[in-house]
Amino acid sequence: MSWFREDREVSYLRSFCNNVIKAGPMPKHVAIIMDGNRRFAKKVNCARSKGHEKGFEKLTEVCAMYIAENQ
């Protein structure tokens, strides 16, 4: 069993992570480190708060995708 769907093209890093996860026991928890929101805001020339909003949107997208794939 994999945490990730196998039917889409994946990057080398994601493929590597898939293999690491498949090789060991299922983790009991996962940490998501929210880093780079200010850099993102600076890159797209918007307020820092908007960068944090975008980071939160991405986090909710990841969580929703995980929930949908594991129901």
C-alpha positions as CSV (number, residue, x, y, z in Angstrom):
1,M,0.0,0.0,0.0
2,S,1.2,3.5,-0.8
3,W,0.3,6.8,0.5
4,F,0.4,8.2,-3.0
5,R,-1.6,7.3,-6.1
6,E,0.6,5.5,-8.6
7,D,-1.3,6.5,-11.7
8,R,0.3,9.9,-12.1
9,E,3.7,11.0,-13.2
10,V,5.9,11.7,-10.1
11,S,9.2,13.5,-9.6
12,Y,12.3,11.7,-8.6
13,L,12.0,13.0,-5.1
14,R,8.4,11.9,-4.7
15,S,9.3,8.5,-6.1
16,F,12.2,8.2,-3.6
17,C,9.9,9.2,-0.7
18,N,7.3,6.7,-1.9
19,N,9.9,3.9,-1.8
20,V,11.2,4.9,1.7
21,I,7.6,4.9,3.0
22,K,6.8,1.6,1.4
23,A,10.0,0.0,2.9
24,G,9.2,0.7,6.5
25,P,6.3,0.7,8.9
26,M,3.4,3.2,8.5
27,P,4.2,6.4,10.4
28,K,1.9,7.2,13.3
29,H,2.1,10.9,12.6
30,V,3.4,13.3,10.0
31,A,4.7,16.9,10.6
32,I,4.2,19.6,8.1
33,I,6.6,22.5,8.4
34,M,5.2,25.6,7.0
35,D,8.2,27.4,5.7
36,G,8.6,29.8,2.8
37,N,5.3,31.8,3.0
38,R,7.2,35.1,3.4
39,R,9.6,34.3,0.5
40,F,6.6,33.4,-1.6
41,A,4.9,36.7,-0.8
42,K,8.1,38.6,-1.6
43,K,8.5,36.7,-4.9
44,V,5.0,37.5,-6.1
45,N,5.2,41.0,-4.6
46,C,2.3,40.8,-2.2
47,A,1.8,41.3,1.6
48,R,3.3,38.8,4.0
49,S,-0.2,38.0,5.3
50,K,-1.2,37.0,1.8
51,G,1.7,34.6,1.6
52,H,0.6,33.0,4.9
53,E,-3.0,32.8,3.5
54,K,-1.6,31.0,0.4
55,G,0.3,28.6,2.6
56,F,-2.8,27.8,4.6
57,E,-4.7,27.2,1.4
58,K,-2.1,24.8,0.3
59,L,-2.1,23.0,3.6
60,T,-5.9,22.6,3.5
61,E,-5.6,21.3,-0.1
62,V,-3.1,18.7,1.0
63,C,-5.2,17.6,3.9
64,A,-8.4,17.4,1.8
65,M,-6.5,15.3,-0.8
66,Y,-5.3,12.9,1.9
67,I,-8.8,12.6,3.4
68,A,-10.3,12.0,-0.1
69,E,-7.8,9.3,-1.0
70,N,-8.2,7.5,2.4
71,Q,-11.9,7.2,2.7
